[in-house]
Amino acid sequence: MGQLPSAAPVNTGPELNHECPGPCRGAQRDRDHRLIATEWDQRANAETETRPSLHRRGRSPRAQSSPKVRAPRGQSGRAPGGAAAPALRNFGCFVTTENTGSRVWTAERPHVFLCLKNIRTFLKVCHDKFGLRNSELFDPFDLFDVRDFGKVISAVSRLSLHHVAQNKGIRPFPSEETTENDDDVYRSLEELADEHDLGEDIYDCVPCEDEGDDIYEDIIKVEVRQPMKMGMSEDDKRNCCLLEIQETEAKYYRTLEDIEKNYMTPLRLVLSPADMTAIFINLEDLIKVHHSFLRAIDVSMMAGGSTLAKVFLDFKERLLIYGEYCSHMEHAQNTLNQLLASREDFRQKVEECTLKVQDGKFKLQDLLVVPMQRVLKYHLLLKELLSHSTDRPERQQLKEALEAMQDLAMYINEVKRDKETLKKISEFQSSIENLQVKLEEYGRPKIDGELKVRSIVNHTKQDRYLFLFDKVVIVCKRRGYSYELKEVIELLFHKMTDDPMNNKDVKKWSYGFYLIHLQGKQGFQFFCKTEDMKRKWMEQFEMAMSNIKPDKANANHHSFQMYTFDKTTNCKACRMFLRGTFYQGYLCTRCGVGAHKECLEVTPPCKISSPADLDASGAGPGPKMVATQNYHGNPAPPGKPVLTFQTGDVIELLRGDPESQWWEGRLVQTRKSGYFPSTSVKPCPVDGRPPISRPPSRETDYTAYPWFAGNMERQQTDNLLKSHTSGTYLIRERPAEAERFAISIKFNDEVKHIKVVEKDSWIHITEAKKFESLLELVEYYQCHSLKESFKQLDTTLKYPYKSRERAASRASSRSPVFTPRVIGTAVARYNFAARDMRELSLREGDVVKIYSRIGGDQGWWKGEANGRIGWFPSTYVEEEGVQ
C-alpha cells in the first residue's frame, strides 16, 4: 500500500498560505508570520523548494543572554497575534508548492533533517534579503529544540520592525505595554515541549479549503445538469448521473483541446522543446486517450448507458499516464512561473493566449491543474451512479468499475507521493559525506534525529545523527550543516530488544534499546532523550523490520521480498495496482509474482514451489539443521548464491542430496537462502534448536520488565486490562498452578489468558514453537501474531501494561483539544497491512471508528480499530449507513 496523503492540489493563487493547525489556525494566524512567509515567497523563490512544516520538541541547554523581547499585554507567553508560543515552531504548517498556485496539506510529520533545513533557509533569507545581522538571528536549534525561544522572538520582532512590514501597515512588537515577566514562559518551553509533544496531534489532520475544486467546477460546469428533486424515480436519478458523466467528459475534452490549440501550438514558436515538455508534460497523450474515451462513452450512452462500467474498466490501464502528469505538475508550474518572470516575450505571448480561452477568465496555471482534478473525480461520479442503480443488471460491473477508478486514484496519488519521497531522499543523500550508495535502494525513510549510540564492543557512548530507512539505519556524525557517515547497519541481520533497566534513570538520554546482530557480531545500544522518544524510535524500527521481513513472506511456498517494480504491476491476490514508483510491494523470487504486504498470505500457491513440485524435487522446506562450523563462503558453491552462517545457526534444508557436496538452505533467523557445504551442518535434534544448557525460567528475575506483573490472580488481571487498549498485555505468575506463568492480553473487548508451559528445559505456549526462555518467547510474540498458535487471536504482544499506564498518565494531563471526535463508522472489506506507524492495519470485518475524511480525495481516512489510531485507505472499508 501507499503512504499517507500529503498533496491534495487546491488552488489559492500565487501567495503562500500559512494557515496553521492547532492553536495557530484560522483567525489567530500570526500577521508577522504571514509577512515573513509572503516575502520569503516573493524574494527567495530560487532558494526554496517544497517545504514541509517546521516543528520539533524541546532540548536541554538554554542560553541566558537572549534580548528581553515580550509579547503584547494580554498575550503573555504567546506568539504575536494570539497564537501560543509553541505554534511559532509550526511555521509553515502547510507543505507549500512554490509558485504552483496550489496549497497542499500534509498528515506526515516532517523529518527532523528537513525541519532544520527549512529553518536555515528562513535564516538565510532574513540575512540576505532583510539585512539582519547574524548576531541578531538565532541558531537553528534555538527554535528546533526550543532551547532559546526568547532569541527566536527577538529575531521575529526585528522583522516586524523592518520597513517592508511598516509599509504594509503591520503592527510591530513588542509594544510599550508589554509585561516584565514573559521571559519566564520562554525559559520553561523546553520542559513543556518534553512533557507535551503536540507534534502528532498537530500533523494528524490539517484542514484546508478546497478552492481547487471551485476552479474545476467553474471550468467543467455543465449547463444542462438537472438537480436531484424529491419524487424523482431511481431511473431518473440514474439518467442524471449518466448525463453528468457524459457532459462533464465532453467539457473536459474541449478544455484539453483549448489548451492544445490556444497555448501549446502558439507557444512552440517561443519555447524550446525541453521547456514545452516541462510545462505541458504528456498532455498530448492525455488528449489522444480522452478522444477515444469520450467516443466510447458516447457510444455507450446511445445504447442506454448500460455498458458504461465496461468503458471505465477498458480504459483503466490507459489512464495510468496520469501518474506521470500529476507527479510532474509541481515542476511544470515552477518552470512556467520562472519563464513568466524572466522572459517578457513569453509573458506577453501567454497573456495573448489567455484571452482566447473562455474570455481570459482562467490563467494557464489554473488550466494545467484541471487534468489532475478530473482524473480524481471519476470514482466519485461512479459512486453516485452506483447508488442509483440498485436493481440494475449491470450493478456488479459498476462496482468493479468503481473499484477500478478508486484504484487508479490511489495509484496516481502514490506516484505523486513517491516523487516527493524521492526528493527528500535526494536531500539526505547530498548532505551525507562519504556515502557511496544510493539511499533510495534502502526503501522509504522512517524517522531521523539525534540519539546517543554505544557500540556493544567498545562501550563508548557518542552523539550521533540517525537516518532510519526500511532496510538500514544510517549512523552519522553531525558536522555543521552536513553529516559524516559512520556506520550503515542492515536491519535484515539484526533484531531489536528493549533495555528496561535504563528506564529507571530519570536523567535525559537514559532511555535505551538494543540492536543485536543475529549471528553474534557487533551490536549497538541507542539512548533517547525521553521515554516517549524511545517509544517512537522503537515503533519505527519495528515497522521497518516488518517491511523487510513480513510475517507472511513465505506463505504458500513463496519467497517474497520488498521490491521495486519497473513496470506497472497488479497484485496477484487482489488484482489491484502495486502503487507508486519504488518499493511498491513484494516480489516472489521464485515465481516472479507481485503482491501487496496485506495480500501475502492470500496469494495463490507458488507455481515454481508448489507442494507437489517441492516433494518431487527435494526443494521444499525440509528438516532443520544446525551449523557445526563457521562458513563464510570459502570454498564457494560453483555458480550458486552463498549462504553464510556461524556455528550454532539453525538452517532449514530446502534442497539436499545425500551424495551432493552442496546443499541449499535458509537461515531460520534471517530467512536468507543460499548454498553451503553439506559437511558443515548436522541434524537439529529438537524443533530446529541445538541442545544447550541454560538456567530454568524460575531462576530468572523479570521484575524490571514493563510486562511482568508478578503474582496476580485471573480476576485481578481482567479488571486491570479491561480498561486498556487492545494489544496491551502482561505476564503474571501462577504459583498455585502447575504452569508457573501465563500471558494475559486484551484483544478487542476481551481479556484472553494463555498458559506458558515449561517442559524439558524448553518453554512454549504451543508445541509447534519452543523457546529457551520466557524473555525470548515474549520477544518473539512481540513481532509475530499469536494467530500462529491461536487462530482467533490475531494480535502481537503490542503494549506492556506498565508502559501503557505511564502513557495514560501522561495523556490525562494533556489538553482535551486534541481528543478525536467520531464522525462515522465503517467495516473493513479487505485486509490492509500498515507500512508506516502512521497507518492503521485492518483485517476484513474490523469495525473502524472514523475520525477524519480529510484526504479522502487521495484515498485516505483517519480512524481507530483494535485500539490503534491511524490512516487507512478509504476504499478498503464500507461506511455503515451509506449505500
Phi, psi and omega in degrees: 000165182270183182272185186281161183290134175215002184213070176270116187286122174219132189274132175230013184085178188287341185282137177298143175241120182246051179285107188275148174283177175064222189290344185249020183271168170063228186293346182266015178301140181284123184293320179293323175305314180296320180301311181298316182299317182294315179295322177303313181297317187281324188262335189238035185301322184289341186262354186241153179232196175298123187247121166283166187288162179261126176195138174199162181267177188289158176220158196285292195304139185223124178290148181251011187253017183293143174299147181278089177247127188238157175284159179299160180304141180087357180231033183304128179074016181236151178292158182306140179093359174102354180282144179300147185307316179300340181296331180298334177291345179269020182307120181085045185298332178275141165290116189256121178271109189298129170057023179265352190071016182239146170238132184237164181236160183226138170258000185267123178292131188291151176290144178305315181305313183288327176299313180298321179298320179295318179298319180295322177297317177300314180296322179296319178294319178301320181283311188281323187260328182255355173076017177286139178284155179302325180292341180268352181260196183223162175286143180309324182284344174298325177270313186299316181259006179053036184273340174211073185289334176299324179292325177296313179299323179300316180294317179295324177300316180297324177295322180293340179268356182294151184298332177297318178294319181296319180296334179271000178074023181277133182290124179284165173218154005282161173263172181290346185270007185291154181275175188257359188240018183289334182300331180299325179295314181298323183291339181264000185296323183296321177293318178298321181294324178294321184281328186232091177274098183275358187303315183294320180294315184296319187270002179295313179211126181241102184289149175211153180286136186273067184289335178298324177296325179298316179295317178302314181297322179295320184282319187259012182301147182245118184293329187271000184297133180260132177290147176293131183239154175298138178092352178291142177286163179297325178295321178297317179295320178298317180297324176298318180295316179299316181296322180296318178299313182294312185291320179291327177293320178296317179294321179296317180296321177296325177295319177298318178297321178300317180298317181294313186288315190263348177240302188298312182298308180292328183285342175299337181286339184239356182242151175285159177303324180295317179292323177299315180294321181297321184277316187258356173053240181249038184299326178298321178293321177299319181298318179297316180297316184283340171297313179290321182298315180295319178299317180295322177295317180298318179298316179297320181294326178295337178263012177100356176083004183290341181257013183297323180301320180296326178300314180295320179296319181294329185264001183305311182295322182290333180280357178298340181296347175295336177302315178294316182299310185291324182288340179258004185298318181300314179296323179298314180295320178298315180298315180300313182292324178294319179291322178297325182279334188255343184233112181294321180297321179292317180300316180295321180296318179296320178297320176298316181296321183300322181295340182273350183249112178048044176058031176074017183291329184238141176279164177300323178303321179292316184294325182293337180279339186302316179302321179295322177291319185296312186295335179273003178263341188302316182292332177290320178296318180290326178297319178294319178297318180298323182294341179248022179234041187301316186255016183276144179294336182271011185301317181297319179292327175296321177300317180295321179294320177299313179297324179296317180287327173296318178297318178298315180298318178297318180299313182298317180293325178288328175297315177300315183295319179296325177297319177295319180297319179296329174297314179300314181299321178299322178292319175302313184304314185287346183260353181256117181282151176066018180272116187260358183242162176275122183297331182296342177287348183263009178092199184271145177290139181257308184198153174216158180160179182272129172226166170260136186236137176230127176284137179294341181278308186259353172061018179265121179275124185231150174285125181221157176248125186250139170243112180263125175245177179302320188259333186218166166241124180268119181258123184231163170251127182284129177233092183065240182262006178234178186226137178260123182294131177244325186200142170241114184254118179279120185290335182301331185256016181228160169232153181254137175227151180282158173236077187292339182297322182291338184294343180286341179278121184278357180291154176291156181061033179243006183263108192241163171208163185249151167238109189249134179290137184292338181250022173078013178278194185302136176241178184222150173240131182248141180239130180251161184288322182226164177296324179294319178296320178299315180302316182294318178295317180295321178297319180291322175298316179299318181294317179300315181293326178289337177285319182272340178228064181295149183304324187259027183298333182246023179296143177053037174068015174279170172226083187275139174226145176300136194209148172262118180268127182289327181246159177299126187232143176263145176294133182296331184274306187259352177071004176276164181295146162276111198269147177106195184238345176211145185045055183285339184185214186234139180247132172282119183287353179265305186255349173084010179277156178249156181203152169290160178301317183286350183258000185302317186284345181250009177290136179306151184307147181296127181290327180285328185237042176293156182308320181295315180297321183294317180296322184288324187262348185079011184269356185280172178302121184246205181292158177271140180241157176241136182289131179262352179203162175290144173221119183243023174099006179231115002287159182264145176292132184296115175069018182234154176291146184269140170249110179266150179200175178238163180306130180098345178294145180261131185234131176271121184284125179258324183208122182200108174272128181305333181270354185272147177284333185241134176242155175254135181209177181225129177294126181297323184291317188251348184066011177284139183239160179168192184251152182206162179293133182294340182279356185264005181225164172218160181303142180269124191287325187228111172049037177075017182233134177290147179291128178223157178266141181201157179289145177294159183299333184294339182268359183262137178265116182255008189298336183282347185277140185291350180261353186270125184254354183073207182286120182208132179283161184299314182295321178298321179295316178303314181296325182288317188272341188296337180268000183267170179290148175302133183103351177283137186217166172210160173247125183237158178270146178234073190298333182274356185254164179294320178266121191290321186249157172216145173264128175242128185220138174277121178230118189055244184253012183235155173257122181255148181235133183232124177287141176255119186265132173246119185207133177053043178067013176243161180226136185197165170249349174210145183299336185288341184218112184245154185226163181276336183206164176297321180299317179294322178298314180297315181298324180294312183280356168287336182250342183237141184292143174293350178299336177303329182250330182228107190303326184273000185246074184271077178203154171267173170281096191272308192234109173302136191297329180293319181291327178291324178293322177294319180295321179295323178296318178293318184295327182294338180270357183273160182293139179287000183297337184259009178293123183290151179248130180285123180248001179171172176228156181212163177242132181293128178270332183224164171287148174217125180256121180295140174257350188216154183294343179277348181268158183246116177289143180229149169243146179307129181097348178299140173269128185243128170277127182266125179255333182203139173251007175297130187096002180299327178297335178262005173092012184235135171240164176247138181195190183228137174209140178054035175083000179246148178246137178180186180265144180215157179292126181296335181283353180268000181231158175246114183289132181288139180083005179237128181286000000 
